């Protein structure tokens, strides 16, 4: 069973940066990525990365966020730059393994104006 441990959330001023990390137990994880959920809103995909390194981003973070992964460590990262107050949310990582999705516990990101 895959387990995910997230880290790196916190409070930052608008224009600042944060880097999230998510380490997965197990091996040969397929797709990994990040969703976020703002208060009162649905969970939304932010970015994902395949095992081969292909990436995709939601339009409103493209150019500000960068997703990467270290397959040897089964870890996915989300570098978030030029943060905006509207980026405030709980960020959840996920990992896909043998067709099954596992979620991290979530980490709070708060961007003050």
C-alpha positions in Angstrom: 0.0 0.0 0.0 1.3 3.4 -1.0 1.6 6.1 1.7 2.3 9.7 1.1 3.9 12.3 3.5 3.7 15.9 2.6 5.7 18.9 3.8 6.5 22.5 3.0 3.3 24.4 3.5 3.1 27.6 5.5 2.3 31.3 5.5 3.9 33.6 3.0 3.3 37.1 1.7 2.0 37.8 -1.8 4.9 37.5 -4.3 6.7 35.1 -2.2 7.7 31.4 -2.7 7.1 28.0 -1.1 8.2 24.5 -2.1 6.0 21.6 -1.3 7.3 18.0 -1.1 5.5 14.7 -1.1 7.3 11.4 -0.4 5.7 8.1 -1.4 6.5 4.8 0.1 6.8 1.8 -2.3 8.3 1.9 -5.7 7.5 2.4 -9.4 4.9 5.1 -8.8 3.2 6.2 -12.0 1.7 9.6 -12.2 2.1 12.0 -9.2 0.6 15.5 -8.8 -1.0 18.1 -6.7 -4.6 19.3 -6.1 -5.7 22.2 -4.0 -8.9 23.0 -2.2 -9.8 26.5 -1.1 -12.5 27.0 1.6 -16.0 26.3 0.2 -14.6 25.1 -3.1 -14.1 21.8 -4.8 -10.7 20.2 -4.9 -9.0 21.1 -8.2 -6.0 19.8 -10.1 -3.0 22.1 -10.0 -0.3 20.1 -11.8 0.8 16.5 -12.5 3.9 14.8 -13.7 4.3 11.3 -15.2 7.0 8.9 -14.3 8.7 9.8 -17.6 8.7 13.5 -16.6 5.8 14.8 -18.7 4.0 17.7 -17.0 0.8 19.6 -17.2 -0.5 22.6 -15.3 -3.8 24.4 -14.8 -3.7 27.7 -16.7 -3.6 30.0 -13.7 -0.4 28.5 -12.2 1.4 28.0 -15.5 4.6 30.0 -15.4 4.5 30.5 -11.6 4.5 26.9 -10.4 6.9 24.1 -11.4 6.3 20.4 -10.6 9.2 18.0 -10.5 10.0 14.5 -9.2 12.8 12.4 -8.1 12.0 8.8 -9.1 14.8 7.3 -7.0 13.2 8.9 -3.9 9.6 8.5 -5.0 9.1 12.2 -4.2 7.2 14.9 -6.1 7.8 18.6 -5.6 5.8 21.7 -6.3 7.9 25.0 -6.5 5.4 27.8 -6.1 6.7 31.3 -7.0 4.9 34.7 -7.3 2.2 33.4 -4.9 -1.1 35.2 -4.9 -3.7 35.4 -2.1 -6.0 33.3 -4.3 -3.5 30.5 -4.1 -4.5 30.1 -0.5 -5.7 26.5 -0.1 -5.0 23.1 1.3 -2.7 21.3 -1.1 -3.0 17.6 -1.5 -0.5 15.4 -3.4 -1.5 12.2 -5.0 0.2 9.2 -6.5 -1.1 6.7 -9.0 0.1 3.1 -8.6 -1.3 0.1 -10.5 -4.4 2.2 -11.4 -5.1 3.2 -7.8 -5.0 6.7 -6.5 -3.6 7.5 -3.0 -3.8 10.9 -1.4 -1.6 12.8 1.0 -2.9 14.3 4.2 -2.8 17.8 2.9 -0.7 20.9 3.8 -2.0 24.4 4.3 -0.7 27.2 2.1 -1.7 30.7 3.1 -0.8 33.7 1.1 -1.3 37.1 2.8 -1.9 40.3 0.8 
